[in-house]
């Protein structure tokens, strides 16, 4: 068995914590964005992204967002 260096074990734990925080932020972002930009219930989109993160995020971008003209993105400024 290969001995682990304490710093190495801490870095792995820190990296896992960062990925977990990004995962929670992604679920929160989808929920808040779906409240503003989707006709479907925001809670259900958050559950989809929680259960299948990458697939759920792709599905949300393809199916969940409505094309509303209220945003300033995509207008050239």
C-alpha positions as CSV (number, residue, x, y, z in Angstrom):
1,X,0.0,0.0,0.0
2,X,1.3,3.4,-1.0
3,X,1.4,5.9,1.9
4,X,-0.4,9.1,1.2
5,X,1.0,12.5,2.0
6,X,-1.3,14.6,4.3
7,X,-1.2,17.5,1.8
8,X,-2.2,15.2,-1.0
9,X,-5.2,13.9,0.9
10,X,-6.3,17.4,1.8
11,X,-6.1,18.5,-1.8
12,X,-8.3,15.7,-3.0
13,X,-10.9,16.6,-0.3
14,X,-10.7,20.3,-1.2
15,X,-11.2,19.5,-4.9
16,X,-14.2,17.4,-4.0
17,X,-15.6,20.2,-2.0
18,X,-15.1,22.6,-4.9
19,X,-17.0,20.3,-7.3
20,X,-19.8,19.8,-4.8
21,X,-20.1,23.6,-4.4
22,X,-20.2,24.0,-8.2
23,X,-22.9,21.3,-8.4
24,X,-25.1,23.0,-5.8
25,X,-24.6,26.4,-7.6
26,X,-25.6,24.8,-10.9
27,X,-28.8,23.4,-9.4
28,X,-29.6,26.8,-7.8
29,X,-28.8,28.7,-11.1
30,X,-31.1,26.4,-13.1
31,X,-33.9,26.9,-10.6
32,X,-33.6,30.7,-10.6
33,X,-33.2,30.9,-14.3
34,X,-36.2,28.6,-14.9
35,X,-38.4,30.9,-12.8
36,X,-37.6,33.7,-15.1
37,X,-37.2,32.1,-18.5
38,X,-39.3,28.9,-18.6
39,X,-42.9,28.0,-18.8
40,X,-42.3,24.7,-17.1
41,X,-42.1,24.5,-13.3
42,X,-38.6,25.6,-12.0
43,X,-38.6,23.0,-9.3
44,X,-38.9,20.2,-11.8
45,X,-35.9,21.5,-13.8
46,X,-33.9,21.8,-10.6
47,X,-34.7,18.1,-9.8
48,X,-33.7,17.0,-13.3
49,X,-30.4,18.8,-13.0
50,X,-29.9,17.4,-9.5
51,X,-30.5,13.8,-10.6
52,X,-28.6,14.0,-13.9
53,X,-26.3,17.1,-13.8
54,X,-24.8,17.2,-17.2
55,X,-27.7,15.7,-19.1
56,X,-30.2,17.8,-17.2
57,X,-28.2,21.0,-17.9
58,X,-28.1,20.2,-21.6
59,X,-31.8,19.4,-21.7
60,X,-32.6,22.6,-19.8
61,X,-30.7,24.7,-22.4
62,X,-32.4,22.8,-25.3
63,X,-36.0,22.4,-24.0
64,X,-36.5,24.5,-20.9
65,X,-35.6,28.0,-21.9
66,X,-38.0,30.1,-23.9
67,X,-36.7,32.6,-26.3
68,X,-37.9,35.8,-24.8
69,X,-36.8,39.1,-26.2
70,X,-36.3,40.8,-22.9
71,X,-32.6,40.1,-22.5
72,X,-29.8,42.2,-23.8
73,X,-27.6,39.2,-24.8
74,X,-27.4,38.5,-28.5
75,X,-28.3,42.0,-29.6
76,X,-24.8,43.1,-30.3
77,X,-24.0,45.2,-27.2
